[in-house]
Amino acid sequence: MTVDIPHTMNAIVLVGHGGLEKLEYHNDWPVPTPGADEVLIRVAACGLNNTDVNTRSAWYSKGNTDATTGESLAGAEGQDGTWGGAAITFPRIQGADAVGIVVSEGDHVKPSLFGKRVLIDGWLRDWDDPLNQSKADYFGSECDGGYAEYTKVSHRQVRSIDSPLSDAELATFSCSYVTAENMLNRAAVTPGDIVLVTGASGGVGSALIQLANRRGAECIALCGADKAADVLAIGPIAVIDRSCKDLKSALFEATGKETVDVVADVVGGALWPQLISALVRGGRYTCAGAIAGPIVEFDLRTFYLRDLTFTGATVAPPRVFENLVGYIERGEIRPLLAATYPLENFREAQQAFIDKRHVGNIVVQPFND
């Protein structure tokens, strides 16, 4: 089945590593043609995320040691400039958090998806070996994504969604919440755990709070003082200023305890040694980002003498996305939509995302209808 589909579309196209000038708005970009196992989606909204910024600036390159700034980085190299440690192919349409309507299907796709509103699982898998992390790619990185009027993806990557939430609200979930749930799974967070969440005002941080609360844990949030009231409304038991000089003292003042069971970190940077020192003996640290800087001071004695467990969290198994769709449909988590922008104002939207004066996530919408 198909509907009338134009031959060209509006799209944001990344043409190389560098600053915002590398993001070009095109109004004549070819609409993709779905393959036999793919669906074509008319994109209604697409959320922004740090992966886009880091890929554009080649922040993932081992040649870079700086915090995420969104600017072209000295020392970074394109050869290892993506999350997977490889080069990206240009031109590339980024954008992982696409929400839209299936408007065309390949010959091998059941027609039941046609006309459905869908979310996209950003992890592209070898479906003959779906749990093999070495075979995983990412939507909007190793293939074109959702910063366009239309996108295509394997029918196995999409799930129809039954929710009263708007398209823009739904576009805040996939990347951040899959990342956050994967972190909590990797750290084996259970009811009664106390979880310290860094970057709590951002997409992943705010998702961590909701998802940890959902499973019966309690969160302590680290964020800027100017965002404390908004972050507290998400549901942590306490909020601590990220610029505090002595984290243990701040924890004790806020909660009566100097230690936590789990640190869920997306920030890294200079505060990192204090995060590790705040873990209880036998505590767990899980990490999915390092926006304040990837190079940290690591004392192995703290690690082994306190019986700590460290986990990285990047490639999530398929069940994480499937579970997330259920959480949304049952109203167990709520969207935190900070702002929406039209696609043609994408540079402005990404600059606002980089400036991080918001709580939650920012979304672009390709169509004005």
C-alpha positions as CSV (number, residue, x, y, z in Angstrom):
1,M,0.0,0.0,0.0
2,T,1.1,3.6,-0.7
3,V,-0.1,7.1,-0.6
4,D,0.9,10.0,-2.8
5,I,4.5,10.7,-1.9
6,P,6.6,13.5,-3.3
7,H,10.0,12.9,-5.0
8,T,11.8,15.5,-2.9
9,M,11.6,16.7,0.7
10,N,13.0,19.2,3.2
11,A,15.9,17.8,5.2
12,I,18.8,18.8,7.5
13,V,21.9,17.4,5.9
14,L,25.2,17.1,7.8
15,V,28.0,17.6,5.2
16,G,31.1,17.1,7.3
17,H,32.7,17.4,10.8
18,G,32.7,20.9,12.2
19,G,30.5,23.5,13.7
20,L,26.8,24.3,13.1
21,E,27.7,25.5,9.6
22,K,28.0,21.9,8.6
23,L,24.3,21.4,9.0
24,E,22.6,22.4,5.7
25,Y,18.9,22.9,5.1
26,H,17.8,21.4,1.8
27,N,14.3,21.7,0.2
28,D,15.0,19.4,-2.7
29,W,16.5,16.3,-1.1
30,P,15.4,13.0,-2.6
31,V,12.7,11.1,-0.6
32,P,14.1,7.7,0.3
33,T,12.7,4.6,-1.3
34,P,12.1,1.7,1.1
35,G,13.6,-1.7,0.4
36,A,11.8,-4.9,0.5
37,D,12.0,-5.2,4.3
38,E,11.6,-1.5,5.1
39,V,8.9,1.0,5.7
40,L,8.7,4.7,4.7
41,I,7.7,7.0,7.5
42,R,6.3,10.5,7.2
43,V,8.2,12.2,10.1
44,A,5.9,14.2,12.4
45,A,8.6,15.0,15.0
46,C,12.2,14.2,15.9
47,G,13.9,14.8,19.2
48,L,17.5,16.1,19.5
49,N,20.2,14.3,21.3
50,N,23.9,14.5,22.3
51,T,24.9,11.8,19.8
52,D,24.1,14.2,16.9
53,V,26.2,16.9,18.4
54,N,29.1,14.6,19.3
55,T,29.2,13.0,15.9
56,R,29.1,16.4,14.1
57,S,32.0,17.7,16.1
58,A,33.9,14.4,16.1
59,W,33.8,14.5,19.9
60,Y,34.0,10.7,20.0
61,S,37.4,10.7,18.5
62,K,40.2,9.6,20.8
63,G,42.1,12.6,19.6
64,N,39.7,14.8,21.6
65,T,39.9,15.2,25.4
66,D,37.5,18.1,25.9
67,A,33.9,18.4,27.1
68,T,31.1,18.5,24.6
69,T,30.8,22.0,23.3
70,G,29.2,21.6,19.9
71,E,32.1,23.3,18.2
72,S,34.7,21.8,15.9
73,L,37.3,20.3,18.2
74,A,41.1,20.5,18.0
75,G,42.7,17.1,17.8
76,A,39.6,15.2,16.8
77,E,39.7,13.0,13.8
78,G,36.9,11.8,11.5
79,Q,38.3,8.3,11.2
80,D,37.0,7.5,14.7
81,G,34.5,10.2,15.0
82,T,31.3,8.2,15.7
83,W,30.0,6.4,18.8
84,G,31.2,3.1,17.3
85,G,34.8,4.3,16.7
86,A,34.5,4.5,12.9
87,A,34.2,7.2,10.3
88,I,30.8,8.6,9.3
89,T,29.7,8.8,5.7
90,F,28.7,12.2,4.4
91,P,26.3,13.5,3.5
92,R,24.2,12.2,6.4
93,I,20.7,13.0,7.8
94,Q,20.9,12.6,11.5
95,G,18.1,12.3,14.1
96,A,17.3,9.1,16.1
97,D,14.1,10.1,17.9
98,A,11.7,10.1,14.9
99,V,7.9,9.6,15.3
100,G,5.6,9.5,12.3
101,I,3.2,7.6,10.1
102,V,4.0,4.7,7.9
103,V,3.1,5.7,4.4
104,S,4.7,3.0,2.3
105,E,5.9,-0.5,2.8
106,G,8.4,-2.8,1.0
107,D,7.2,-6.0,-0.7
108,H,8.2,-8.2,2.3
109,V,6.4,-6.1,4.9
110,K,2.9,-7.0,6.3
111,P,0.4,-4.3,5.5
112,S,-0.7,-4.1,9.1
113,L,1.8,-1.2,9.7
114,F,0.4,1.0,6.9
115,G,-1.1,4.2,8.3
116,K,0.0,3.5,11.9
117,R,1.8,6.1,14.1
118,V,5.1,4.5,15.1
119,L,8.2,5.0,17.2
120,I,11.6,3.9,15.9
121,D,14.1,1.8,17.9
122,G,17.4,3.6,17.1
123,W,19.5,0.4,17.4
124,L,19.9,-1.2,14.0
125,R,20.5,-4.9,14.4
126,D,21.5,-7.9,12.4
127,W,18.2,-9.7,12.8
128,D,19.8,-13.0,12.4
129,D,22.0,-12.2,15.4
130,P,20.1,-9.4,17.2
131,L,22.0,-9.6,20.5
132,N,25.4,-9.3,18.9
133,Q,26.5,-5.8,20.0
134,S,29.4,-5.8,17.5
135,K,26.9,-5.9,14.7
136,A,24.8,-2.9,15.9
137,D,24.5,0.4,14.1
138,Y,22.6,3.5,15.0
139,F,19.7,5.2,13.2
140,G,20.9,8.7,12.1
141,S,24.5,7.7,12.3
142,E,25.3,4.7,10.1
143,C,22.2,5.4,8.1
144,D,20.0,8.5,7.4
145,G,17.6,9.4,10.3
146,G,14.7,11.6,11.1
147,Y,15.7,15.2,10.5
148,A,13.7,15.2,7.3
149,E,10.1,15.0,6.1
150,Y,10.5,11.3,5.3
151,T,12.8,8.5,6.5
152,K,13.0,4.7,6.0
153,V,13.9,1.9,8.3
154,S,13.5,-1.9,8.7
155,H,10.0,-2.8,9.7
156,R,11.5,-4.7,12.6
157,Q,12.7,-1.4,14.1
158,V,9.3,0.2,14.5
159,R,6.5,-0.3,17.0
160,S,3.0,1.2,16.6
161,I,2.0,3.4,19.6
162,D,-1.4,3.8,21.2
163,S,-1.1,7.0,23.2
164,P,-2.9,10.4,23.6
165,L,0.5,12.1,23.7
166,S,1.3,14.5,20.8
167,D,3.9,13.6,18.2
168,A,6.4,16.1,19.7
169,E,5.9,14.6,23.2
170,L,6.5,11.1,21.9
171,A,9.7,12.3,20.2
172,T,11.3,12.9,23.6
173,F,11.4,9.3,24.5
174,S,13.3,6.8,22.4
175,C,16.9,7.8,22.5
176,S,17.0,9.1,26.1
177,Y,14.8,6.6,27.7
178,V,16.3,3.5,26.0
179,T,19.7,4.8,27.1
180,A,18.5,5.4,30.7
181,E,16.7,2.1,31.0
182,N,19.7,0.3,29.7
183,M,21.9,2.0,32.3
184,L,19.5,1.0,35.1
185,N,19.5,-2.6,33.8
186,R,23.2,-2.7,33.5
187,A,23.5,-1.5,37.1
188,A,20.9,-3.9,38.3
189,V,18.8,-1.2,40.0
190,T,16.2,-2.7,42.3
191,P,13.6,-1.4,44.7
192,G,15.1,0.4,47.7
193,D,18.3,1.4,45.8
194,I,19.5,5.0,46.2
195,V,20.6,6.3,42.7
196,L,22.7,9.4,42.2
197,V,21.8,10.9,38.8
198,T,24.2,13.4,37.1
199,G,23.0,15.7,34.4
200,A,19.5,15.4,35.8
201,S,17.9,18.2,33.8
202,G,18.8,16.7,30.5
203,G,17.0,14.1,28.4
204,V,18.8,11.0,29.8
205,G,19.1,12.4,33.3
206,S,15.4,13.2,33.6
207,A,14.6,9.8,32.1
208,L,16.7,8.1,34.7
209,I,14.7,9.7,37.5
210,Q,11.4,8.6,36.1
211,L,12.5,5.1,35.2
212,A,14.4,4.5,38.5
213,N,11.3,5.7,40.4
214,R,9.2,3.4,38.3
215,R,11.1,0.3,39.5
216,G,11.0,1.4,43.2
217,A,14.4,3.0,43.6
218,E,14.9,6.6,44.9
219,C,17.0,9.2,43.1
220,I,19.2,12.1,44.1
221,A,19.6,14.5,41.3
222,L,22.7,16.6,40.4
223,C,21.9,19.7,38.2
224,G,22.5,23.4,38.0
225,A,20.9,25.4,40.8
226,D,18.8,27.4,38.3
227,K,17.0,24.2,37.3
228,A,16.6,22.7,40.8
229,A,12.8,23.4,41.1
230,D,12.0,22.0,37.7
231,V,14.1,18.9,38.3
232,L,12.6,18.3,41.8
233,A,9.1,18.2,40.1
234,I,10.3,15.1,38.1
235,G,10.4,13.1,41.4
236,P,13.9,12.8,43.0
237,I,14.0,12.7,46.8
238,A,16.6,15.5,46.7
239,V,18.4,17.9,44.3
240,I,22.1,18.9,44.7
241,D,23.9,21.7,43.0
242,R,26.3,20.2,40.4
243,S,28.8,22.9,41.4
244,C,29.1,21.8,45.0
245,K,32.7,21.5,46.3
246,D,32.2,18.5,48.6
247,L,29.7,16.0,47.2
248,K,29.6,13.8,50.3
249,S,28.8,16.8,52.5
250,A,26.1,17.9,50.1
251,L,24.6,14.4,50.1
252,F,24.6,14.3,53.9
253,E,22.9,17.7,54.1
254,A,20.2,16.6,51.6
255,T,19.6,13.1,52.8
256,G,21.4,12.3,56.0
257,K,23.7,9.9,54.2
258,E,27.1,10.3,52.6
259,T,26.8,7.4,50.1
260,V,24.6,5.9,47.5
261,D,24.1,2.5,46.0
262,V,24.3,3.5,42.4
263,V,25.7,6.4,40.4
264,A,24.1,6.8,36.9
265,D,26.4,9.2,35.1
266,V,26.2,11.0,31.8
267,V,28.6,13.8,32.7
268,G,32.0,12.7,33.8
269,G,34.5,15.6,34.1
270,A,36.2,17.0,37.1
271,L,33.6,15.8,39.6
272,W,34.0,12.2,38.6
273,P,36.4,11.1,41.5
274,Q,33.8,12.4,44.0
275,L,31.1,10.4,42.3
276,I,33.0,7.2,42.8
277,S,33.9,8.1,46.4
278,A,30.2,8.5,47.1
279,L,29.4,4.9,46.3
280,V,28.7,2.5,49.2
281,R,31.0,-0.5,49.5
282,G,29.8,-2.9,46.8
283,G,28.1,0.0,44.9
284,R,27.6,0.2,41.2
285,Y,28.6,2.8,38.7
286,T,27.0,3.0,35.2
287,C,27.9,5.4,32.5
288,A,26.4,6.4,29.1
289,G,28.1,9.8,28.5
290,A,30.8,12.3,29.5
291,I,29.6,15.7,28.4
292,A,31.8,17.5,31.0
293,G,34.9,15.7,29.8
294,P,35.9,12.1,29.0
295,I,39.2,12.0,30.7
296,V,38.9,11.5,34.5
297,E,41.1,10.8,37.5
298,F,40.7,7.2,38.4
299,D,42.2,5.7,41.6
300,L,42.2,1.9,41.3
301,R,42.4,1.6,45.0
302,T,39.0,3.1,45.4
303,F,37.7,0.7,42.8
304,Y,39.0,-2.6,44.1
305,L,39.1,-1.9,47.9
306,R,35.5,-0.9,47.9
307,D,34.3,-3.8,45.7
308,L,32.7,-1.6,43.1
309,T,31.2,-2.6,39.9
310,F,31.5,-0.4,36.7
311,T,29.4,-0.8,33.6
312,G,29.3,1.0,30.4
313,A,25.9,1.3,28.7
314,T,25.5,1.9,25.0
315,V,24.0,-0.9,22.8
316,A,20.6,-1.9,24.4
317,P,19.0,-5.3,23.7
318,P,15.7,-5.2,21.8
319,R,13.5,-5.8,24.8
320,V,14.5,-2.4,26.3
321,F,12.7,-0.5,23.5
322,E,9.7,-2.9,23.5
323,N,9.3,-2.4,27.2
324,L,9.6,1.4,26.8
325,V,6.6,1.4,24.4
326,G,4.6,-0.4,27.0
327,Y,5.6,2.1,29.7
328,I,4.4,5.0,27.5
329,E,1.1,3.4,26.6
330,R,0.3,2.6,30.2
331,G,1.2,6.2,31.3
332,E,4.0,5.0,33.6
333,I,6.3,7.7,32.4
334,R,5.6,11.2,31.1
335,P,7.3,13.3,28.4
336,L,9.4,16.4,29.3
337,L,9.1,18.5,26.2
338,A,11.1,21.7,26.6
339,A,10.5,23.3,23.2
340,T,9.7,22.6,19.6
341,Y,11.2,24.2,16.5
342,P,10.4,24.0,12.8
343,L,12.9,21.9,10.8
344,E,14.2,25.0,9.0
345,N,15.3,26.4,12.3
346,F,17.3,23.4,13.2
347,R,20.6,25.2,13.9
348,E,18.8,27.4,16.4
349,A,17.2,24.3,18.0
350,Q,20.6,22.5,18.3
351,Q,22.3,25.6,19.7
352,A,19.5,25.8,22.3
353,F,20.1,22.1,23.0
354,I,23.8,22.7,23.4
355,D,23.3,25.7,25.7
356,K,21.3,23.4,28.0
357,R,19.1,26.0,29.7
358,H,16.2,23.7,29.3
359,V,14.8,20.7,31.3
360,G,13.9,17.6,29.3
361,N,14.3,17.6,25.5
362,I,13.9,19.7,22.4
363,V,12.1,18.5,19.3
364,V,12.0,19.6,15.7
365,Q,8.9,19.2,13.4
366,P,9.4,18.9,9.6
367,F,5.8,19.7,8.7
368,N,3.8,22.8,9.6
369,D,0.4,21.1,9.5
